[in-house]
Amino acid sequence: MSLEFLEQRLSVPARQLGEPGPHGEQLDALLTAALRVPDHGRLMPWRLRLIRGDARRRFGERLAEIHAQKDPDVAAKALLKDRERYLSAPLIVVVIAHVLDGHKVPRQEQILSAGCVAYNLLLGAQALGFGAQWLTGWAAYDSAVATLLGLEAGEQVVGFVHVGTPIEPAAEHPRAALADMLAEWTP
């Protein structure tokens, strides 16, 4: 058994992703596999929204409008970034936590389950030969953006997973050493 696939996992910056992206049966397989996550209580506390095609441009335009309404002094450069943020990768999967408050399964576990969906999208995209990056930014935490995306009560964006074909190799970055992260508990 080899862990080489996991040892080689890395995110490809969204701006380094281009066409093609997964589509058809390949996209269905990726999304189906992404849902195979730990799910205490079988709540399925996640939803997915796809942003692709011209919807990416329209989404960016709406983000810029929301940003300008919330901060009339926002720099033009920031609004341009909002407009262009979703244009590189051909597919953006919005991973949404659908939290059932008051349930015996703690809120945190439900959000973590949705986070595992986002991570499975990263792994699945790489396994299929694509690149992917999980991003948040201000839009993931904004109530007006939640309304724009059609989120319901109890839902929140966990991340925007950008998926496409790498147009240049992603740079490896230093990783934590196991010895720096590990301690053994002893009573």
Residue pairs with C-beta under 8 A, 6 or more apart in sequence:
5 123
5 126
5 127
6 123
8 126
9 122
9 123
9 126
10 170
10 172
10 173
11 122
11 131
11 132
11 133
11 134
11 170
12 131
12 132
12 133
12 166
12 170
13 133
13 170
14 85
14 88
14 89
14 133
14 135
14 162
15 88
16 88
16 131
16 166
16 167
16 168
16 170
17 88
17 89
17 90
17 130
17 131
17 132
17 133
17 162
17 163
17 164
17 165
17 166
17 167
18 88
18 89
18 90
18 164
18 165
18 167
19 90
19 164
19 165
20 90
20 164
20 165
21 27
21 52
21 89
21 90
21 91
21 130
21 163
21 164
21 165
22 30
22 91
22 125
22 128
22 130
22 163
26 128
27 91
30 121
30 124
30 125
30 128
30 163
31 48
31 93
31 121
33 120
33 124
34 48
34 93
34 117
34 118
34 120
34 121
34 124
35 44
35 46
35 117
35 120
36 120
37 46
37 113
37 116
37 117
37 120
38 112
38 113
38 116
39 45
39 113
40 105
40 109
40 110
40 113
41 103
41 104
41 105
43 100
43 103
43 105
43 110
43 113
44 98
45 97
45 98
45 99
45 100
45 105
45 110
45 111
45 113
45 114
46 95
46 96
46 97
46 98
46 113
46 114
46 117
46 158
47 96
47 98
47 155
48 93
48 94
48 95
48 96
48 117
49 93
49 94
49 96
49 149
49 150
50 91
50 92
50 93
50 94
51 59
51 86
51 91
51 92
51 93
51 94
51 160
52 90
52 91
52 92
56 86
56 87
56 92
57 83
57 86
57 87
59 86
59 92
59 148
60 82
60 83
60 84
60 85
60 86
60 87
61 83
62 148
63 82
63 83
63 85
63 139
63 145
64 79
64 80
64 82
64 83
66 142
66 144
66 145
66 148
67 74
67 78
67 79
67 82
67 138
68 74
68 79
69 144
70 142
70 144
82 139
85 137
86 92
86 160
86 162
88 162
88 164
89 132
89 133
89 162
89 163
89 164
90 163
90 164
91 162
91 163
91 164
92 160
92 161
92 162
92 163
93 121
93 160
93 161
93 163
94 149
94 157
94 159
94 160
94 161
95 114
95 115
95 117
95 118
95 121
95 157
95 158
95 159
95 160
95 161
96 114
96 149
96 151
96 155
96 156
96 157
96 158
97 110
97 111
97 113
97 114
97 115
97 155
97 156
97 157
97 158
98 110
98 114
98 152
98 154
98 155
99 107
99 110
99 111
99 154
99 155
99 156
100 110
100 154
101 107
101 154
103 110
111 156
111 158
114 158
115 158
115 159
117 158
118 134
118 158
118 159
118 161
119 134
121 132
121 134
121 161
121 163
122 132
122 133
122 134
122 161
125 131
125 132
125 161
125 163
126 132
129 165
130 163
130 164
130 165
130 166
131 163
131 164
131 165
131 166
131 170
132 161
132 162
132 163
132 164
133 161
133 162
134 159
134 160
134 161
135 159
135 160
135 161
135 162
136 157
136 159
136 160
137 160
139 145
139 157
139 160
140 156
140 157
140 158
140 159
140 160
141 156
141 157
145 157
146 155
146 156
146 157
149 157
151 157
